[in-house]
Amino acid sequence: MSADEAKHVGLNLGSTDGETHGEAESAIFGFWVFLMSDAVIFALLFATYGVMLGATAGGPTPAAEYKIGPAFIETLILLTSSFTYGMASVAMKHGASRGVLVGWLATTLVLGLAFLGLEINDFATMFADGAYPARSGFLSSFFALVPLHGLHVAAGCLWLVVMMAQVLTFGLDPRVKINVLRLGLFWHFLDIIWIAIFSVVYLPGMIR
């Protein structure tokens, strides 16, 4: 691997598409900058949650509301979706057909929607228990952090639909490939944020 390839900030396409590889260096770097600004927002919300964790105001507590089973299943689904998107990226790099690439993207979309469905069910259960955002500082901070991640996943699912349409309509020209690389960074970023939520929010909360 050359020094230039080692510095590449996305999936290395140099061995299969040197033109797109060159264009991606600046395009993908710019998207990294956007993701880091998004990470700052999540960091602030994690800090807020940590400060407000004990502020239950006599209402529902983390241990009473968090369920390990659904949270663990959601984690497995999102991690699996990261794998399927990785397969889509590899398929694109090595010149697989449009159908193969769209198939992996569609699988990722189904997993993303399954994650959202389970998460919405979790929120509905909490609301049924009287655990709504205005009830306490703890719940306000929880519903500021976790649903924001879900909103990002929903945006990612919409983006997946757009990318499938672009692949089928325009093929794998440099513009489409770079968009696939951008979405890959976004999707894997969401997986990392969810692992942090599962580790910092759900697991400690269940024993409080």
Backbone hydrogen bonds, N-H to C=O, Kabsch-Sander energy under -0.5 kcal/mol:
donor,donor_aa,acceptor,acceptor_aa,energy
6,A,2,S,-2.0
7,K,3,A,-1.2
8,H,5,E,-1.2
13,L,11,L,-0.7
16,T,13,L,-1.4
17,D,13,L,-3.5
21,H,17,D,-2.3
22,G,18,G,-2.0
23,E,19,E,-1.8
24,A,20,T,-2.5
25,E,21,H,-0.9
26,S,22,G,-0.5
27,A,23,E,-1.4
28,I,24,A,-3.2
29,F,24,A,-0.5
29,F,25,E,-1.0
30,G,26,S,-2.0
31,F,27,A,-1.2
32,W,28,I,-2.0
33,V,29,F,-1.8
34,F,30,G,-1.5
35,L,31,F,-2.4
36,M,32,W,-2.3
37,S,33,V,-1.6
38,D,34,F,-1.9
39,A,35,L,-2.4
40,V,36,M,-1.6
41,I,37,S,-1.3
42,F,38,D,-2.0
43,A,39,A,-2.5
44,L,40,V,-2.2
45,L,41,I,-1.9
46,F,42,F,-2.5
47,A,43,A,-2.3
48,T,44,L,-2.3
49,Y,45,L,-2.4
50,G,46,F,-2.3
51,V,47,A,-1.9
52,M,48,T,-2.3
53,L,49,Y,-0.9
55,A,52,M,-1.6
56,T,54,G,-1.8
59,G,56,T,-2.5
65,E,61,T,-1.6
66,Y,62,P,-2.9
71,A,67,K,-1.6
72,F,68,I,-2.5
73,I,69,G,-2.4
74,E,70,P,-2.7
75,T,71,A,-1.9
76,L,72,F,-2.4
77,I,73,I,-2.5
78,L,74,E,-2.4
79,L,75,T,-2.5
80,T,76,L,-2.3
81,S,77,I,-2.1
82,S,78,L,-1.5
83,F,79,L,-1.6
84,T,80,T,-2.4
85,Y,81,S,-2.2
86,G,82,S,-2.0
87,M,83,F,-2.1
88,A,84,T,-1.8
89,S,85,Y,-2.3
90,V,86,G,-2.3
91,A,87,M,-2.5
92,M,88,A,-2.3
93,K,89,S,-2.3
94,H,90,V,-2.1
95,G,92,M,-1.3
96,A,91,A,-2.8
101,L,97,S,-2.0
102,V,98,R,-3.0
103,G,99,G,-2.2
104,W,100,V,-2.0
105,L,101,L,-2.3
106,A,102,V,-2.8
107,T,103,G,-2.1
108,T,104,W,-2.1
109,L,105,L,-2.2
110,V,106,A,-2.4
111,L,107,T,-2.2
112,G,108,T,-2.5
113,L,109,L,-2.5
114,A,110,V,-2.1
115,F,111,L,-2.4
116,L,112,G,-2.1
117,G,113,L,-2.4
118,L,114,A,-2.2
119,E,115,F,-2.4
120,I,116,L,-2.7
121,N,117,G,-1.8
122,D,118,L,-2.0
123,F,119,E,-2.3
124,A,120,I,-2.5
125,T,121,N,-2.2
126,M,122,D,-2.1
127,F,123,F,-2.5
128,A,124,A,-2.1
129,D,125,T,-1.2
130,G,127,F,-1.7
131,A,126,M,-2.9
132,Y,130,G,-1.3
135,R,132,Y,-2.1
136,S,133,P,-0.7
137,G,55,A,-0.6
138,F,55,A,-2.3
140,S,136,S,-2.2
141,S,137,G,-2.3
142,F,138,F,-2.2
143,F,139,L,-2.7
144,A,140,S,-0.9
145,L,141,S,-1.6
146,V,142,F,-2.3
149,H,145,L,-1.5
150,G,146,V,-1.9
151,L,147,P,-2.6
152,H,148,L,-1.8
153,V,149,H,-2.2
154,A,150,G,-2.5
155,A,151,L,-2.2
156,G,152,H,-2.5
157,C,153,V,-2.4
158,L,154,A,-2.1
159,W,155,A,-2.3
160,L,156,G,-2.2
161,V,157,C,-1.8
162,V,158,L,-2.1
163,M,159,W,-2.7
164,M,160,L,-2.5
165,A,161,V,-2.0
166,Q,162,V,-2.3
167,V,163,M,-2.7
168,L,164,M,-2.2
169,T,165,A,-2.0
170,F,166,Q,-3.3
171,G,166,Q,-0.7
171,G,167,V,-1.4
173,D,171,G,-0.7
177,K,173,D,-2.4
178,I,174,P,-2.4
179,N,175,R,-1.9
180,V,176,V,-2.3
181,L,177,K,-2.2
182,R,178,I,-2.4
183,L,179,N,-2.5
184,G,180,V,-2.1
185,L,181,L,-2.0
186,F,182,R,-2.2
187,W,183,L,-2.9
188,H,184,G,-2.5
189,F,185,L,-2.2
190,L,186,F,-1.9
191,D,187,W,-1.5
192,I,188,H,-2.0
193,I,189,F,-2.3
194,W,190,L,-2.3
195,I,191,D,-2.3
196,A,192,I,-1.9
197,I,193,I,-2.3
198,F,194,W,-3.2
199,S,195,I,-2.3
200,V,196,A,-2.9
201,V,197,I,-2.5
202,Y,197,I,-1.6
203,L,198,F,-2.4
205,G,201,V,-1.3
206,M,202,Y,-1.6
207,I,204,P,-1.3
208,R,205,G,-1.0
